[in-house]
Amino acid sequence: MSEQILVQIEVEAAKALVQWKAQFAEEVCERAKQLASQSSEPSVVTLRHYKQAARIALQALSAAIDDGAAPDAEQRAA
């Protein structure tokens, strides 16, 4: 028989996660488009562009988390 463990998540923590996910996704998309626009095929976003953009977005997100910068998660999630 499998035991289920009940975990409670603070509302503030859940909002922060939503905000971080949205920020990361937006940053990756925008950076990938920017990288593509500077390439030989500006209208094609490749996996390579997304990988490069994700690395940049990780750094930006990490800095935002460390700084405690948190735009309103409810507004971003809407």
Buried (B, 14 or more C-beta within 10 A) or exposed (E): EEEEEEEEEEEEEEBBEBBBBBBBEEBBBEBBBBBBEEEEEEEEBEEEBBEBBBEBBEEBBEEBBEEEEBEEBEEBEE
